[in-house]
Amino acid sequence: MTKPIYLSVIVPVFNEEDRIERCVEQLMPHAARYNCEIIFVDNGSTDRTLEILDVAKTIYRPIRIITVPERGKGEAVKTGMLAANGRYRFMCDADLSAPAREIHRFLEFARLYDVVIGSREVNAETTITSQKRRIIGRVFQRLVRDLAPGVLDTQCGFKMFRDYAAMRIFEQVTIKGMAFDVQALHIALSEGYSLKEIAVPWVNDPRSRVRLVNDSLEMLWDVMRFRYHTARIGVGHFKVNL
């Protein structure tokens, strides 16, 4: 009988040839401590990302590769979450701005909470980033705080979901871009799932694919549309554990 998957790691990737090997090498020692699968969701890469992952797959048994031609981090993460088999489903960015060893801390909390999200604001002293990025991030959080009340950092790319919560949440996510986190957390709180926000050490990668201004504007547009569609529902009374 095949042993059930305990941990699924979902990594959305787009043109990551310069750092995908490092990502695999750093993830494997930590994920492999559990019966795991590592799902790389390629989001339309045009470089050697898929070629490198194909080679890695022949070396590391837990690796799965899913191709999603339609661009959008939200679409990639949603696809990975719904295709995963693990009891615990962890999403992380390919740059591993938060170290892979944090998986173990997330699992400790995920045994007590339905959703565990990393935060660069719970303990801002552990976050190394530019002042410009920090200011833009905090402005964005103020604009979406009614959609995920109590959450200090919706956009940290490191989050863990119990399997039942992941299925229920991501089957409802419709935002395909980078603002999908806001919608996912809004749904989680609306569904009554328990949520824990934990501090993570964070070092911003200067090679980040995030376009600070353009992506921020696109996220705000997606949030405005989402806000419009949820205006009649109301936010309700949610509880976030810090």
C-alpha positions as CSV (number, residue, x, y, z in Angstrom):
1,M,0.0,0.0,0.0
2,T,1.3,3.4,-0.9
3,K,2.0,5.6,2.1
4,P,-0.1,8.8,2.1
5,I,1.6,12.0,1.2
6,Y,2.2,14.0,4.4
7,L,3.6,17.3,2.9
8,S,3.1,18.9,-0.4
9,V,5.3,21.9,-1.3
10,I,4.0,24.1,-4.1
11,V,6.5,26.3,-5.9
12,P,5.2,28.6,-8.7
13,V,8.0,29.3,-11.2
14,F,8.6,31.6,-14.1
15,N,11.9,32.0,-15.9
16,E,13.9,30.8,-12.8
17,E,16.9,29.2,-14.6
18,D,19.4,31.2,-12.6
19,R,18.1,30.0,-9.2
20,I,16.0,26.9,-9.6
21,E,18.8,24.5,-8.9
22,R,19.5,26.3,-5.6
23,C,15.8,26.1,-4.8
24,V,15.7,22.4,-5.3
25,E,18.9,21.8,-3.4
26,Q,17.7,23.8,-0.4
27,L,14.2,22.4,-0.3
28,M,15.0,18.7,-0.6
29,P,16.8,18.1,2.7
30,H,13.9,19.7,4.7
31,A,10.9,18.4,2.7
32,A,12.4,14.9,2.4
33,R,12.2,14.5,6.2
34,Y,8.5,13.8,5.5
35,N,6.7,11.6,2.9
36,C,6.5,14.5,0.5
37,E,6.0,15.8,-3.0
38,I,7.4,19.0,-4.4
39,I,5.2,20.4,-7.1
40,F,6.8,23.0,-9.4
41,V,4.1,24.8,-11.3
42,D,5.7,26.4,-14.4
43,N,3.9,29.5,-15.4
44,G,4.9,29.9,-19.0
45,S,8.7,30.0,-18.7
46,T,10.6,30.8,-21.8
47,D,14.1,30.0,-20.5
48,R,15.7,26.7,-19.3
49,T,13.6,26.4,-16.2
50,L,11.6,23.3,-17.4
51,E,14.8,21.7,-18.8
52,I,16.5,22.0,-15.5
53,L,13.5,20.7,-13.6
54,D,13.2,17.7,-15.9
55,V,16.8,16.8,-15.0
56,A,16.1,17.3,-11.2
57,K,13.1,15.1,-11.5
58,T,15.3,12.2,-12.6
59,I,17.4,12.7,-9.5
60,Y,14.8,13.5,-6.8
61,R,11.7,11.2,-6.7
62,P,9.4,13.6,-4.9
63,I,9.5,16.2,-7.7
64,R,6.4,16.8,-9.8
65,I,6.1,19.3,-12.6
66,I,2.9,20.9,-13.8
67,T,2.7,23.4,-16.7
68,V,0.2,26.2,-16.6
69,P,0.5,28.2,-19.9
70,E,-1.7,31.1,-18.6
71,R,0.4,33.6,-16.7
72,G,-0.4,34.6,-13.2
73,K,1.0,33.5,-9.8
74,G,-2.5,33.1,-8.4
75,E,-3.4,30.7,-11.2
76,A,-0.2,28.7,-10.7
77,V,-0.6,28.4,-6.9
78,K,-4.3,27.5,-7.2
79,T,-3.4,24.7,-9.7
80,G,-0.7,23.4,-7.5
81,M,-2.9,23.4,-4.3
82,L,-5.8,21.6,-6.0
83,A,-3.5,19.0,-7.6
84,A,-1.6,18.3,-4.4
85,N,-2.1,15.2,-2.3
86,G,-0.5,16.2,1.0
87,R,-2.2,16.5,4.3
88,Y,-0.3,19.7,4.7
89,R,0.2,22.0,1.7
90,F,2.9,24.6,1.7
91,M,3.4,27.3,-0.9
92,C,6.8,29.1,-1.2
93,D,8.6,31.3,-3.7
94,A,11.4,29.9,-5.8
95,D,13.8,32.6,-4.5
96,L,13.4,31.2,-0.9
97,S,13.6,34.6,0.6
98,A,12.5,32.8,3.8
99,P,14.8,29.8,4.3
100,A,13.5,26.3,3.6
101,R,14.1,25.2,7.2
102,E,11.0,27.3,8.1
103,I,8.9,24.4,6.8
104,H,9.3,22.6,10.1
105,R,8.0,25.6,12.1
106,F,5.0,25.9,9.7
107,L,4.2,22.3,10.3
108,E,4.3,22.7,14.1
109,F,1.6,25.5,13.9
110,A,-0.4,23.7,11.1
111,R,-1.1,20.9,13.5
112,L,-3.0,23.4,15.6
113,Y,-4.4,25.8,12.9
114,D,-6.1,25.3,9.5
115,V,-4.0,28.1,7.9
116,V,-0.5,29.3,8.8
117,I,0.9,32.3,7.0
118,G,4.4,33.8,7.1
119,S,4.7,37.4,8.0
120,R,7.4,40.1,7.5
121,E,5.6,42.4,9.9
122,V,5.0,40.4,13.0
123,N,8.7,40.9,13.7
124,A,9.9,43.5,11.2
125,E,13.4,43.4,12.5
126,T,14.0,40.0,10.9
127,T,13.1,41.4,7.4
128,I,15.8,42.7,5.2
129,T,14.5,44.6,2.3
130,S,14.6,48.1,0.7
131,Q,12.8,51.0,2.4
132,K,10.8,51.5,-0.8
133,R,9.5,47.9,-0.8
134,R,8.7,48.1,2.9
135,I,6.7,51.4,2.4
136,I,4.7,50.1,-0.6
137,G,4.0,46.9,1.2
138,R,2.6,48.6,4.2
139,V,0.5,51.0,2.1
140,F,-1.0,48.0,0.3
141,Q,-1.8,46.3,3.6
142,R,-3.7,49.3,4.8
143,L,-5.7,49.3,1.6
144,V,-6.8,45.6,2.1
145,R,-7.0,45.4,5.8
146,D,-10.8,45.2,5.7
147,L,-10.7,42.1,3.4
148,A,-8.3,40.2,5.7
149,P,-8.8,42.0,9.1
150,G,-6.1,41.4,11.6
151,V,-3.6,40.1,9.1
152,L,-0.4,42.2,9.1
153,D,1.1,40.8,5.9
154,T,-1.1,39.1,3.3
155,Q,1.6,39.0,0.6
156,C,4.4,37.0,2.1
157,G,4.8,34.1,-0.3
158,F,5.1,31.4,2.4
159,K,1.8,29.9,3.6
160,M,0.6,26.5,4.7
161,F,-2.9,25.0,4.5
162,R,-4.4,21.9,5.8
163,D,-5.7,19.7,2.9
164,Y,-9.4,20.3,3.5
165,A,-8.8,24.1,3.9
166,A,-6.7,24.2,0.8
167,M,-9.4,22.5,-1.3
168,R,-12.2,24.6,0.0
169,I,-10.3,27.9,-0.3
170,F,-8.6,27.5,-3.6
171,E,-11.6,26.1,-5.5
172,Q,-13.1,29.6,-4.8
173,V,-10.1,31.7,-5.7
174,T,-10.6,33.6,-8.9
175,I,-7.8,36.2,-8.9
176,K,-5.1,34.9,-11.2
177,G,-2.5,37.5,-10.4
178,M,-0.4,38.4,-7.4
179,A,-3.3,39.7,-5.3
180,F,-4.7,36.1,-5.0
181,D,-3.4,36.0,-1.4
182,V,-5.9,38.6,-0.3
183,Q,-8.8,36.7,-1.7
184,A,-7.5,33.4,-0.4
185,L,-7.2,34.8,3.2
186,H,-10.6,36.5,2.9
187,I,-12.2,33.2,1.9
188,A,-10.3,31.4,4.7
189,L,-11.6,33.8,7.3
190,S,-15.1,33.8,5.8
191,E,-15.2,30.0,6.0
192,G,-14.3,30.2,9.7
193,Y,-10.9,28.5,9.4
194,S,-8.4,29.2,12.2
195,L,-5.5,31.3,11.0
196,K,-2.1,31.8,12.6
197,E,0.4,34.5,11.4
198,I,4.0,33.8,12.3
199,A,7.2,35.8,11.9
200,V,9.7,34.5,9.3
201,P,13.2,35.7,8.6
202,W,13.2,37.3,5.2
203,V,16.0,38.6,2.9
204,N,14.7,40.2,-0.2
205,D,16.3,38.8,-3.4
206,P,17.4,41.7,-5.6
207,R,16.6,39.5,-8.6
208,S,13.0,39.3,-7.6
209,R,10.5,38.9,-10.5
210,V,8.2,41.4,-8.8
211,R,7.9,44.7,-10.7
212,L,7.4,47.0,-7.8
213,V,5.2,49.7,-9.4
214,N,3.5,47.8,-12.2
215,D,2.7,44.7,-10.1
216,S,1.5,46.9,-7.2
217,L,-0.9,48.7,-9.5
218,E,-2.2,45.4,-11.0
219,M,-2.7,44.0,-7.5
220,L,-4.7,47.1,-6.5
221,W,-6.9,46.8,-9.6
222,D,-7.6,43.1,-8.8
223,V,-8.4,44.0,-5.2
224,M,-10.8,46.8,-6.3
225,R,-12.7,44.3,-8.5
226,F,-12.8,41.7,-5.7
227,R,-14.0,44.4,-3.3
228,Y,-16.8,45.3,-5.7
229,H,-18.0,41.7,-6.0
230,T,-17.9,41.2,-2.2
231,A,-19.4,44.6,-1.2
232,R,-22.8,43.2,-0.6
233,I,-21.6,40.3,1.5
234,G,-19.7,42.2,4.2
235,V,-16.5,41.2,5.9
236,G,-17.9,39.8,9.1
237,H,-16.1,39.2,12.4
238,F,-12.9,37.3,11.9
239,K,-10.2,36.2,14.3
240,V,-6.6,36.1,13.5
241,N,-4.0,34.6,15.9
242,L,-0.7,36.4,16.2
